[in-house]
Amino acid sequence: MIIKEIHSLSEPALLLIRVTGSQKPHFLAVHCQEVGGKNYEASMSHVDSFVKELLSSDAMKEYSRARVYLDENYKSQEHFTALGSFYFIHESLKNIQQFDFKAKKFRKVVGKETCSETLESTPSLEKEKFPQDYFPESKWSRKGFIRTRWALADCAFDLVNIHLFHDASNLVAWEKSPSVYSGTRQKALGYVLDRITDQRYEKLPYFVFGDFNFRLDSKQVIESLCSTATMQTVRAADTNEVDKLIFRESDNDRKVVLQLEKKLFNYVNQDVFRENNGTSLLEFDKELSVFKDRLHELEISFPPSYPYSEDCSQGKEYMNTRCPAWCDRILMSASARDLVLKPENEEKSIVYDNIGPNVCMGDHKVKKPIVPGIKMNKKLKKTRGGLIIFCTTVCDKPI
């Protein structure tokens, strides 16, 4: 499995192709958020190039079946999510079916298909934009989810592509713990989980992967990072609203430790987010705890996936716009976790990591849980030794 948010096409496509060529998964799922990027009207053509680049590569020639779903209808504000879901099936995988949500039955997957118009009426998926009152200040943005359902032999599961709300202001996020943004994401994620487990269809194991926009508890992490600092509040002259917060050391010539503004998080020592993969900060990663009975995750041992520099010469550096956080994740139900976990002596063969650690791929880094061999059930012995790889990516710039 791979999780990634990408803002350029060539490097991500090459990395996906490289991983596919080396791992040769039986089933490759790529979930995209922000298809076309923020300038989607001008950039949608690059998405088509991305699809063609993937499908035409030598590494993908052994994938005889593919399903590509792209929400490109940006003129429909009440429906547009800018989500894209790509699924590639290796020729060696003989028995795979996809669920028809209209007919309520599985159908054999044959050939390659791309759907980019009116996904709302496409029977092989469920796509929803969050209700308008879920959006901060009820202002539309490109947030929602897409669900597909698959059956390998007699083992069926759901794959959910998701994009949740971001933190609009570092200053607002700092005001209380947990932040108002955390509550908004919690409400939206709960909505998705309720929809994919309601009574309309049989309940199945599910994997939810995409850009959750999970953030560290801003107030708590800043208090920890600046525990010995004093805070200076700077207000805007015209409105008297807080414009910036400056944290200074009590001694050492009053050196600035952190400067915080709406879209600025300028901390003096970025190494804290990289040392030991930043795992000392996981205590502040709390948003998933609300769903501990419904969602599970493999152990995190990789650095925060966001916000990496978009400067091609600084692939390892974080931008000073936000506090680094693990935004990009692969989560699963308890039953889905049982599908992929090996016996205890083999558990280390599962990899939950990133790819392209030194490569600039936009402000989010790839995450890849790679599952070598699928412990789905005894009737799926013929697939053991294979791989399932899940990815999520954002594409919005030219190749």
N, C-alpha and C positions, 0 to 999 in steps of 0.2 A: 504494500500500500504506500502511496506517496501523497503527501499534502503539500500544496504549493500555491502561492499567489504570484503571478508573473506579469510584468509590465513591458516585456519585449518579447518578440516572437522567436527569433532565430536561436538564441541560447536555450530557452526552454524546450523548443521543439527538438533541438539536437540532444539535450539531456534526456528527454523522454525516449527518443529513438535509441540512444546509447544504452539506457537502462533496459529497455525492451529487448535490444539485441543481445545483451549480456545475460539477462535473467530468463528470457524466453517464457514469460508467464502464459498460462493457459487463458487467463482472462485479465484484461487490462481495462480499468475504469478511470477515466479522467474527468474530474468535475471542475468546471470553470465558473468563476464569478467575474463580474464586470466585463462580460463579452463586449469587445469594442472599446472598453475603457470609458473614461469620463467624456471624451469627445467621440462618442459612439457613432454619430452621424457620419463623421469623416473616416472612422477607423474600421467600420464593419467589413470592408474589403480585406483588411489584414486578417480577420478571423477566417475568411474563406481560404486565404493563403496558408494559414496555420493548418487547417484541415487537410488541404491538398498536400502540404509538406509531410504531414504525418502519414497519410494514406499511401503516398507514392514512394516512401523511403524503402530501402532494401530490407531493413529490419522488420517492416510491417507486412512484407509480402506473404509471410506464412499465416497472416490473419485473414482468413477467408470470409469472415462475417464481421460486420461492423454496424453499429447504430450510433448516429450523431444527432443530437437534439440541441438546437440553438435558438434561444429566445432573442430574436433580432428585431422584433416589432416595436421599435422605440416610439412610434407614433401613438401607441395605445398606453397612455400614462397609467391607467388603472390596472393594467395587466403586465407591463414590461418589467422583467426582473433582471435582464442581462445575464441570465444563467445559461450555461451550456454543459451538456453531459455527453461524453464520448465513451463508447464501449467497443472493445476489440476482442474477438474470440479466435483463438488459435485453431488451425486446421486439425490438430490432434484431439481437440475436445469435440467428441461426436454428438453427445446428447445434451443440448442446451435449449431451453425454452424461455420465452419472455411472456409476461402476463399482459393480457388484454383487459384493461380496467372497465371497458364498456361491456364486453361479453362475459366478463368474470371467469375467464379460463386462460390457460397457458397455450401459447402457439410456438411452434418450432421456429428457430431463428435461421433464416436463409438469406444469403447475399449481404449486400451493403446498402444501407439506406441513410439518407440525411434529411431531417425535417427542420425547417426554420420558420415556417409560417403557422400561425394559429395553433400553437402548442396546446392551448386550452382544449381543443377538440381532438387532439391526437390520442387514440385509445391506449397506446403502449406506455403512457406515463400519466402522472398527476402533477400539475404545476399550479402553484398558488403564490400570489403576492399577498403579503400580510394585509389584514384589514387596515383601512386608513387611520383608524383611531389608535393603532399600535405604533404608528410612526411618530417620532418626536415632533411636537407642535402640529401633528396631523399633516405634515408636509411630505408628499410622495418622494420616495427615493427607490433605488433598484434593489429591493430586499424581498426575499421569499425563499421558496424551496421547490425542488423537482424530485419526485419519487419514481423509481422504476422497480420492477419486481422480476426476479430471475429464478430459474430452476436448473441446477446441475444434477443430472440423474434425478434422484427423488429428494434432493435437498434444495429447499427454496428459501430465499431471503430478499429483503428490500435494501436498495441503495438510495440514499437521500442526499441530494446536493443542496447545500444550505448557505445562505449569506445573511448574517445578522447585523444589527445596527452598530455603528462605530461611536467612539467618544468625540463629540463635536468640539469640546473645549477642555483643555487640561485644568483650567481654573475651576470649572464646574465640577469636574471629576474629583478634585481635591477637597471640595466643600464638606463632604460627609462620607462615612464608611458604613455600608457599601454605597457606591455612587448611584446617582439617579440613572445613569446609563446602564449600569449593571442590572437594575430592576427592569429596564426596557428590554434588554436581551433575554432576561429570565422569562418574561411574559411571552416573548416571541418563540423562544425555544419550547416552552411548555405547550404553546399552540401547535407547533409542528408535531411534537410527540403525541399529543392528544389526537391529531388528525390521522397519523399513521398507525394508531392502535385502536381506532374506534371500531364500531360494529359493522361497518360497510363491507369489510373484507376479512378474510381469515387473518389472524394475528401470526406474524412470522418474525424470525430474527431480523434485526435491522442494523445497518451500518449508516451512520450519519457523518459525512465528512465534507468540509468546506471551510469557509472563513467565518468562524464564530465571533470574531472580534473580541474574544475574551481579553480582559486587561487585568493587570495586577491591581489590587486594592490601592488606589492612588494615595489616599491619605496615609494609610499605614506604611506603604513602602517609602514615601517621602519622609515620614517621621523617623523611619529606621535609617535611611541614607543620610539624613541631616540631623541626627540625634543630638549633636553637640553644637549645632549652628543656631544663630539667631535669625529671625525672619523680618524682612523689611517689606512693607506693603506700599506699592506705588499705584495711585489712582489716576484715572483720566481726568484732565482738567475740566472738560465740558460736562461730563456726566457723573463724576465722582465714583464711578464704578471701578472695581479692582482691575487694573491693567496688567500688572505683573507682580510676582512675588520673588524676592531675592533672599536667598539663604546664605549667610556668611559665617565663616569660622569665628569663634569668639576671640581667638588670638591669631597668630600667623598672619599679621597685617590685614586681618578681616578679609581674607581671601574668599571670593565667591565660590560656593560649593554647588549651588543649583540656582538657575534662573528659570522661572516658570511663567509662561504666558499662554494665551488661548491655544496657539499652535507651536509652542516652543517648550521643549524639555531639555535644557542644556545642563547636563550633569558633568562635573569635573573629571570623573573617572569612569569611562566606558568599560574598562576591563572588568568591573564588577558583574557585568552582564555576560561576559565571556568566560571568566575563570570558572573552571569546573562546570562549564556549559551553563553557567548562571543558575544552577540548581539551588543555591542558597536562597534564592528569591522565590522558590516555589511555594513557600509558606504563605505568600501573598497572592497566589493564584487560587482564588476561592470560588469562582463563579460556577464551576461544575459541581461543587459540593451540594448544592440545592437539589441536584438530580442524581444523587449517589445511588438511589434505588432503581433508577431507570436507565442510566448511562454509565458505561465503564470505558476505561482507557488503558492502553499499555503504559508501562512506566516511562516517564519523560526523562531522557538523558541527553537532550540536545538543547542548544541555546535558544533564547527567544526568537521567534520566526519573523518578528516585525518590530520596528520599521527600518529595514536595511537601506543603505545608501543606493540611490539610482545612478550614481557616478560609476561608470564602467571600470574605473581604476581603483575603486574602493569596495570591492565585493564583500569584505568582512566587516565593514564599518556600519554603525547605526546612524541614521539621520537624527538630528537633535529636535525632531518635531514632537515625538511622543515618548513616553516611558516604554522601553522594550518589553514585549509581552509575547506569550504563546497564543497567538490569534488563530493559527491554522492547526486543526486537530482532526484526528479520526476517532470517533466515539462509536460505541456499539451497545446493544442490549446485552443482558446476561446470556441469553441464548445464543446470540451471535458470537460472543466471546468464547463460548464453548465450542463453536465451530472451528475456530482458528488455533486455540491453545493446544499445544502438544502435551504429552505426558511430561511430568516434572523434569525428567532428565534430558528432554529435548527442547525445553522452553526457550533456552538461549538462542536457538536457531531463528527465532522471530526477531526481526530488526525493525525498530521504530526510530528513525533517524532522518537526516536531511540529505539531499544531494546538492551538488554544486556549492559547497561551502565557501569556495573562493571565487565563485562566478557571480557577477552582477546580473540579477534576474528581476529587478524591480524591488519594491519595498517589502515583499514577503518572500521567505525562503521555503524551498521544497521540504515536505516531510514525507518520509517513506517507511511505513511499516511494510516489510517484505515477509511474506509468509511462505517459507519453503516447505511445501507439502501441506495439504489441506486436511485437517482432522475434522471432517464434517460428520460422517457416520460410517458405520461398518460397510454399508452398501456402496460407499464411494472409494473403496480401496484403490480402484484403478486411477484415481486422480492424485493419490499420494505421491509426493515427489515433484508435483507441479507447483506452480505459484499463482497466487492472485495478487495483483498490484493495484492499489487504489491511488489516484492522484487528484489534486485540485489545483487549478491554474487560472490566472487572469491574463488576458492578452489584449493589449490596446495600442501597441506601437508597431511601426513597420518593420518588416524583416530586413 
